[in-house]
Amino acid sequence: GKTLTCYKLMCVKWISLPVSYVINPTNPQGLSGSFITSTISSSAETWDAATSAELLNNAYSVDYTAQYGVQNFQNAIAFGDYPDNGVIAVTSVWFTRVGKRIVEFDQLYNTRFAWGDATATNITSVMDLQNIVTHELGHAVGLDDIYSTTCSAVTMYGYSDYGETSKRSLEQPDITGLQKMYGA
């Protein structure tokens, strides 16, 4: 029988590390820039701590003009209106066909959802930013979504909901997939 691994590789990865990224904290919900940047930085460190490779640069920059979906070799993280009400956030990854090397990622956090810190507010009223950023950064380093309900506890499980915080940390399958690409 086939063993369920609860992780899925995109079969592309970064060759040159660490990866720099820019954050555009502009959002219509009044979240502070410091909350957004510290949350993203914490999520990046969650992935870095699971491998000996420094994946995501500890030094990021803030750029109020950075936008999602423009291939300009700037890894952009931004908020915006995504036209599908069912999509919480999206990560686009550009890579080379030869060598399967990631060259850029962009992320968009859908402003059709209410964002915040689900541990500090009414748990059902906000989409927990750290929960979703940790998941989306998994895509940025080469992991794909998992949709088997047997794997619903892993960070790369492709569904989430208001108030969920369990994806803030990585589960063993997430770590196994990461380490297959970047080492222990």
N, C-alpha and C positions, 0 to 999 in steps of 0.2 A: 504494500500500500504506500501511497504518497504521504509524506509527513508534512503537516501544515507548519510553515516557518513563522508566520505572522510578521514578516517584513518582505518588502519588495524593492529591489534595486532598479533604478532608472537606467542602469548600464552606462552612465556618464558620471564623471567626477572632476573635481578640481585637481589640477596638476601643480599650479603655483599657489602656495599658501603662505601666510594667511590671506583670506579674502577680505577686501575692504568693502564697506557699504555706506550709503548715505541715507539719511532719514529726513523725510519731509513731514514734520509733525502737524501740519495744517489739518484741522478737522472741524467739522461743524458742531461738535458736541461739547466743546470747551475743555477737552482734556489738555492738561498742561504739557508743554514740550518736555519738561523734566520727567514727568511720569512716563511718557511715551518712550523717550530715549533710554531711561533706566530699565524699563520693562523689556525692550528689545535687547539691550545689552545683557540682561540676566538670562534671557532665553538663549542667546548666542553662547553664553558661557556654559549652559546646560549641555549643549552638544560638544563643546570643546573639552569638557571634563570627562567625557566618555571615551576619549581616544588620546593617544600621546601627541597627535598632530594638533597644531594650533590652526583650526579651521577658519574661524571668523575673527578678524582683527579686533582687538580690544579697543582700538582707537577708531571711532566712526566719525562721520561729519554730518552736520545738519545743513540741509540745502532746501530752502523753501520753494525752489523751482523744480526739484527732482520729481519726475513723474513715472508712472507705471506704463509699461508697454512700448517704450522707445529703446530700441537696441542702440546704445551709445557707449557700451562698455563701462557703464556706471551702474552698480548694483543698487537699485532704488527701492526704498520701502516707503509707501505713501498710503493715504486714505483717499477714498473716492467712491463715487456712485457706480456700482457694477450693475449692469442691466438685468441680472438674474436674481430675483428675490431669494432663491435657495442657496446662493453661493455666499458663504461667510467671508472668505478671503481667497485670493488666487495668487499663485506663484508661477511666473513664466521663466523657463530656463532655456538659454541659448547655448548651443554646443557645436563643436566641430564634428563633421561626419567622419573624418579621418582622426583616429585617436580618441574619439568619444570624450573630448575634453570640454568641460563647462567653461564658457567665457563670460557669461553674465546671467544674473537673475534679477527679476523685478517682482515686487509684491504689492498687491492692492488689498486694503482692508475695507470691506464694503460698508459704506456709511448708511446703508439701509438698515443696519443693525445698530443697537445701542451698545457702546463700548465702555469698558471700565475695569475695575478690580473687583471681581466677584467675592473676594474675601472681605472687602471693606464696605460693601453696600448690600442691599437686598439681593441675595444670591440669584434670584430668578429675573432680575431686571436688566442685567447687562451680560454681554458676551465678554468673557474674561480675556483681556488682551494678551496676557502672558501665556495662557492656555493655547490660544490660536497662533501666536507668533512662534512658539516652540514647535508646533506642528509644521507651520509654513517654512521655517528654517530647515526642517528636515528635507523638504523638497529642494531648497537652495543648495544643499550639500549632496544631493543625488538619491534620496529615498522617495519612493512612490507611495501613494495611498494604498491602504489595505481596507477591503470592504467585507471580509468575512466576519460575521457576528461573533464567531469563536475568538476573534482577535480584537474585540471591541475595547479592551483595556489598554492597548498599545497607543503610543503617542501618534503614530502615523495612521491610525484608524480614520477613515475619511469622513466621519460625521461628528458633529458636536452640537451643543445646545447652550442656551443661556444658563449661566451659573456654573457650568462645568469647569473644574480646575485640575482634573486628573492628568491632563496632557502637559502640565507644567514640568513634570519630571519624565524621564525616559524609562521604559520598561526593557527587560532583557532582549526581546526581539529587536527593538529599535537599536540598542547598543550593538547587538550581533551584526546587523546589517551595516551599521556605520563602520564597525571595525573590519568588516570584510573589504571595505573600500580603502580605509585610511590607517588601519593597524590598531593594535590594542594600546 
